[in-house]
């Protein structure tokens, strides 16, 4: 069976984890944590990069930093992972779900302004498949209405919008290093990017369980104590050591993933041209980090047949998100009418993800392409 995902190992992970163990500091914010943070600040120009235990934790830190309170409204695309909304629900926010674009699963920027009220505090664009949302439109809307923007860049490492790195455009950017992402911190891990200097000091305090311990270690205060809210967002040094091995090979990993993505695109373009399904829409303003390759079938029945047919041929393909505005939790806790979001629902019913990982070889990619072509004949 060709699996859907397989985390790639560079060969240095265990070596760096060994080093981390013998530094005598395992609790985080050691050598490897600093290395990872420095790379993101220097390579991508993020003002402040802070390692977290997961992408969810990065979003939760952002929600605290946005000072979201009960009754505030946060605009989130419905076609996303639950963490994009849950981080703000935990602060008491009311989630206002937005529809996807017609041609891709990203939030439709032309639908956002109609959702804004005096209670709107945050907009959360999610860069699905590592492909950028239209950030000029989103930032213009946010600036005109004095709203904060938290980029959910969980899938978007090393991807750009008009030459700007994703995660570095909004007030905050949140990344995930889960085992299904392009690089991993050993299964779980995340990163919060703070792009507005107003929030940097408080971000460190929240990161350090509500204390000013980071300032103490830099010699800025002679003792530290409890000064704000916070939590245990800091990852183990072992996770950062694992991630550092991956980041050292980021360019190599990205190059191979793009080769696989291009093979899929070339091998399936004829079927797409015939209208059998659609392939990823790549706007001119966005780059492709090859986080995933997906196709969008014409209906739920055809998607179900495709997934079953591939499984019969020893290929594991999967569907992705279910519409959050139709979820059991939201139905039981929403205020007002449940919105109609047809584009989101179409992707929930019709999108299928094909295997995508570094060690997927050319013969396996060809087998997957051939199987899809056989079915649609």
NORHU-V213397 format. One record per residue. N is the residue number from 1. PHI is phi in radians with two decimals (* if undefined). OMEGA is omega in radians with two decimals (NA if undefined). BURIAL is + if it has 9 or more other C-alpha atoms within 8 Angstrom, else -. Layout:
{{N;PHI;OMEGA;BURIAL} {N;PHI;OMEGA;BURIAL}}
This chain:
{{1;*;3.02;-} {2;-1.38;-3.09;-} {3;-1.25;3.08;+} {4;-1.25;-3.09;+} {5;-2.53;3.04;-} {6;-2.58;-3.14;+} {7;-1.05;-3.12;+} {8;-1.56;3.07;-} {9;-1.98;-3.13;-} {10;-1.38;-3.08;-} {11;1.85;-3.12;-} {12;-1.78;-3.05;-} {13;-1.01;-3.10;+} {14;-1.12;3.13;-} {15;-1.09;-3.13;-} {16;-1.24;3.08;+} {17;-1.13;3.07;+} {18;-1.05;3.11;-} {19;-1.05;-3.12;-} {20;-1.06;-3.13;+} {21;-1.05;-3.04;+} {22;-1.54;2.95;-} {23;-1.33;-3.12;-} {24;1.49;3.11;-} {25;-2.20;-3.07;+} {26;-1.80;-2.96;+} {27;-1.37;3.11;+} {28;1.86;-3.10;+} {29;1.04;3.06;+} {30;-1.76;-3.04;+} {31;-1.03;-3.04;-} {32;-1.33;3.03;+} {33;-1.03;-3.12;+} {34;-1.15;3.10;+} {35;-1.04;-3.12;+} {36;-1.10;-3.12;+} {37;-1.11;-3.13;+} {38;-1.12;3.14;+} {39;-1.05;-3.12;+} {40;-1.16;3.13;+} {41;-1.22;-3.08;+} {42;-1.45;-3.08;-} {43;-1.28;-3.05;-} {44;-1.97;3.08;+} {45;1.33;3.08;-} {46;-1.16;-3.10;+} {47;-1.11;3.12;+} {48;-2.55;3.11;+} {49;-1.97;-3.08;+} {50;-2.26;3.10;+} {51;-1.18;3.10;+} {52;-2.29;-3.09;+} {53;-1.31;3.14;+} {54;-2.90;3.01;+} {55;-1.14;3.08;+} {56;-1.06;3.12;+} {57;-1.13;3.08;+} {58;-1.08;3.10;+} {59;-1.15;-3.14;+} {60;-1.17;3.04;+} {61;-1.09;3.14;+} {62;-1.08;3.13;+} {63;-1.09;3.09;+} {64;-1.15;-3.11;+} {65;-1.15;3.07;+} {66;-1.32;3.14;+} {67;1.00;3.11;-} {68;-1.22;-3.10;+} {69;-2.19;3.10;-} {70;-0.93;-3.13;-} {71;1.71;3.07;-} {72;-1.18;3.12;+} {73;-1.94;-3.13;+} {74;-2.25;-3.12;+} {75;-1.59;-3.05;+} {76;-2.36;3.02;+} {77;-1.15;3.13;+} {78;-1.30;-3.14;+} {79;-1.56;-3.14;+} {80;-2.84;3.06;+} {81;-1.29;-3.02;-} {82;-1.01;-3.11;-} {83;-1.03;-3.13;-} {84;-1.02;3.12;+} {85;-1.70;-3.01;+} {86;-1.04;-3.12;-} {87;-1.01;-3.12;+} {88;-1.57;3.04;+} {89;-1.04;-3.14;+} {90;-1.10;3.09;-} {91;-1.59;3.10;+} {92;1.68;-3.08;+} {93;-1.27;2.95;+} {94;-1.67;-3.10;+} {95;-1.52;3.06;+} {96;-1.89;-3.06;+} {97;-1.46;-3.14;+} {98;-1.98;-3.13;+} {99;-1.44;3.05;+} {100;-1.42;2.96;+} {101;-1.17;3.12;+} {102;-1.20;-3.01;-} {103;-1.70;3.10;-} {104;-2.66;-3.01;-} {105;-1.28;-3.13;+} {106;-1.13;3.12;+} {107;-1.01;3.12;+} {108;-1.42;-3.07;+} {109;-1.11;-3.13;+} {110;-1.32;3.12;-} {111;-1.77;-3.01;+} {112;-1.27;-2.98;+} {113;-1.05;3.14;-} {114;-1.16;-3.12;-} {115;-1.60;-3.05;+} {116;-1.37;3.04;-} {117;-2.27;3.07;-} {118;-1.05;-3.13;-} {119;-1.61;-3.08;-} {120;-1.19;-3.07;+} {121;-1.92;-2.98;+} {122;-2.52;2.92;+} {123;-1.99;-3.10;+} {124;-2.09;3.03;+} {125;-1.28;3.12;+} {126;-1.92;-3.12;+} {127;-1.49;-3.05;+} {128;-1.12;3.13;+} {129;1.07;3.14;+} {130;1.35;-3.14;+} {131;-1.74;-2.98;+} {132;-1.15;2.86;+} {133;-1.23;3.10;+} {134;-1.36;-2.98;+} {135;-1.28;3.08;+} {136;-1.09;3.12;-} {137;-1.12;-3.09;-} {138;-1.17;-3.14;+} {139;-1.19;3.08;+} {140;-1.09;3.10;-} {141;-1.08;-3.11;+} {142;-1.09;-3.11;+} {143;-1.16;-3.13;-} {144;-1.19;-3.10;-} {145;-1.85;3.13;-} {146;0.99;-3.13;-} {147;-1.99;3.10;+} {148;-1.44;3.14;+} {149;-2.11;3.07;+} {150;-1.97;3.10;+} {151;-1.37;2.97;+} {152;-1.52;-3.11;+} {153;-1.83;-3.08;+} {154;-0.93;-3.07;+} {155;-1.79;-2.83;+} {156;-2.00;3.10;+} {157;-1.03;3.05;+} {158;1.11;3.09;-} {159;-2.13;-2.93;+} {160;-2.30;2.99;+} {161;-2.14;-3.12;+} {162;0.86;3.11;-} {163;1.46;3.13;-} {164;-1.75;-3.13;-} {165;-1.17;3.08;+} {166;-1.11;-3.02;+} {167;1.64;-3.10;+} {168;-1.98;-3.08;+} {169;-1.81;3.10;+} {170;-1.30;3.10;+} {171;-1.17;3.11;+} {172;-2.41;3.02;+} {173;-2.30;-3.07;+} {174;-2.20;-3.12;+} {175;-2.00;3.06;+} {176;-2.11;3.03;+} {177;-2.10;3.03;+} {178;-1.09;-3.04;+} {179;-1.11;3.12;+} {180;-1.53;-3.09;+} {181;-1.54;-3.10;+} {182;-1.01;3.01;+} {183;-2.28;-3.07;+} {184;-2.27;3.07;+} {185;-1.74;3.12;+} {186;1.58;3.11;+} {187;2.07;3.11;-} {188;-2.42;3.10;+} {189;2.85;-3.14;+} {190;-2.76;-3.13;+} {191;-2.63;3.00;+} {192;-1.85;3.04;+} {193;-1.84;3.10;+} {194;-1.83;-3.04;+} {195;-1.81;3.11;+} {196;-2.05;-3.03;+} {197;-1.06;3.13;-} {198;-1.04;-2.99;-} {199;-1.83;-2.99;+} {200;-1.12;-3.08;+} {201;-1.07;-3.12;-} {202;-1.17;3.12;-} {203;-1.04;3.12;+} {204;-1.12;-3.13;+} {205;-1.18;3.12;+} {206;-1.07;3.12;+} {207;-1.07;-3.10;+} {208;-1.69;3.01;+} {209;1.08;3.09;+} {210;1.45;3.12;+} {211;-1.94;3.08;+} {212;-1.68;-3.10;+} {213;-1.12;3.13;+} {214;-1.05;3.10;+} {215;-1.18;3.10;+} {216;-1.10;-3.13;+} {217;-1.16;3.09;-} {218;-1.53;3.11;-} {219;1.38;-3.10;-} {220;-1.48;3.05;-} {221;-2.35;-3.08;-} {222;-1.59;3.01;-} {223;-2.80;-3.13;-} {224;-2.18;-3.14;+} {225;-2.71;-3.11;-} {226;-1.41;-3.06;-} {227;-2.20;-3.07;-} {228;-2.83;3.01;-} {229;-1.30;-3.14;-} {230;2.92;3.09;+} {231;-2.83;-3.11;+} {232;-1.57;-3.09;-} {233;-1.56;-3.05;+} {234;-1.33;-3.14;+} {235;-1.38;3.04;+} {236;-1.10;3.10;+} {237;-1.11;3.11;+} {238;-1.14;3.09;+} {239;-1.13;3.12;+} {240;-1.17;3.10;+} {241;-1.13;3.10;+} {242;-1.07;-3.12;+} {243;-1.11;-3.11;+} {244;-1.05;3.09;+} {245;-1.08;3.12;+} {246;-1.21;-3.11;+} {247;-1.14;3.08;+} {248;-1.06;-3.11;-} {249;-1.87;-3.04;+} {250;-0.99;-3.10;+} {251;-1.10;3.11;-} {252;-1.16;3.13;-} {253;-1.08;-3.11;+} {254;-1.11;-3.11;+} {255;-1.08;-3.14;-} {256;-1.18;3.13;+} {257;-1.07;3.12;+} {258;-1.17;3.06;+} {259;-1.05;3.14;-} {260;-1.11;3.14;+} {261;-1.01;-3.12;+} {262;-1.17;3.07;-} {263;-1.12;3.07;+} {264;-1.01;-3.06;+} {265;-1.07;-3.12;+} {266;-1.17;-3.06;-} {267;-1.31;-3.07;+} {268;-1.99;-3.02;+} {269;-1.13;-3.13;+} {270;-1.16;3.10;-} {271;-1.13;3.11;+} {272;-1.12;3.13;+} {273;-1.12;3.12;-} {274;-1.44;3.11;-} {275;1.51;3.12;-} {276;-1.18;3.09;+} {277;-2.90;3.03;+} {278;-1.95;3.14;+} {279;-1.93;-3.08;+} {280;-0.95;3.07;-} {281;-1.50;-3.13;-} {282;-1.98;3.12;-} {283;-1.07;-3.13;-} {284;-1.05;-3.07;-} {285;-1.44;-3.01;-} {286;-1.98;2.97;+} {287;-1.74;-3.09;+} {288;-2.05;3.10;+} {289;-1.69;3.08;+} {290;0.93;3.06;+} {291;-1.16;3.13;+} {292;-2.64;2.93;+} {293;-2.12;-3.14;+} {294;-2.25;2.96;+} {295;-2.22;-3.13;+} {296;-2.00;-3.12;+} {297;-1.27;-3.09;+} {298;-1.34;-3.14;+} {299;-2.84;-3.10;+} {300;-1.10;-3.11;+} {301;-1.07;-3.14;-} {302;-1.17;3.09;+} {303;-1.11;3.14;+} {304;-1.05;3.11;-} {305;-1.12;-3.12;-} {306;-1.10;-3.13;+} {307;-1.07;-3.14;+} {308;-1.16;-3.13;-} {309;-1.14;3.11;+} {310;-1.11;3.11;+} {311;-1.10;3.07;+} {312;-1.07;3.13;-} {313;-1.73;3.05;-} {314;1.13;3.09;-} {315;-2.25;3.12;+} {316;-1.69;3.01;+} {317;-1.93;-3.03;+} {318;-2.39;2.94;+} {319;-1.47;-3.05;+} {320;-2.15;-2.96;-} {321;-1.20;2.89;-} {322;-1.69;-3.10;+} {323;-1.05;-3.11;+} {324;-1.17;-3.12;+} {325;-1.25;3.07;+} {326;-1.87;-3.09;+} {327;-1.25;-3.14;+} {328;-1.05;-3.11;-} {329;-1.10;-3.09;-} {330;-1.15;3.13;+} {331;-1.03;-3.10;+} {332;-1.46;-3.00;-} {333;-2.20;-3.07;-} {334;-1.33;3.05;+} {335;-2.02;-3.14;-} {336;1.51;-3.10;-} {337;-1.34;3.03;-} {338;-1.29;-3.05;-} {339;-1.25;3.00;-} {340;-1.70;-3.08;-} {341;-2.24;-2.98;+} {342;-1.14;-3.13;-} {343;-1.18;3.08;+} {344;-1.00;-3.10;+} {345;-1.12;3.12;+} {346;-1.16;3.11;+} {347;-1.15;3.11;+} {348;-1.08;-3.10;+} {349;-1.52;-2.88;+} {350;-2.09;-3.06;+} {351;-1.44;3.07;+} {352;-2.32;-3.12;+} {353;-1.75;3.11;+} {354;-1.63;3.12;+} {355;-0.92;3.14;+} {356;-2.63;3.06;+} {357;-2.81;-2.98;+} {358;-0.97;-3.02;+} {359;-1.50;3.04;-} {360;-1.15;-3.04;+} {361;-1.57;-3.05;-} {362;-1.06;-3.14;-} {363;-1.13;3.12;-} {364;-1.18;3.10;+} {365;-1.08;3.13;+} {366;-1.08;3.12;+} {367;-1.07;3.14;-} {368;-1.13;3.13;+} {369;-1.08;-3.14;+} {370;-1.09;3.14;-} {371;-1.11;3.13;+} {372;-1.14;3.11;+} {373;-1.10;3.13;+} {374;-1.07;-3.09;-} {375;-1.10;-3.03;-} {376;-1.40;2.98;-} {377;-1.14;NA;-}}
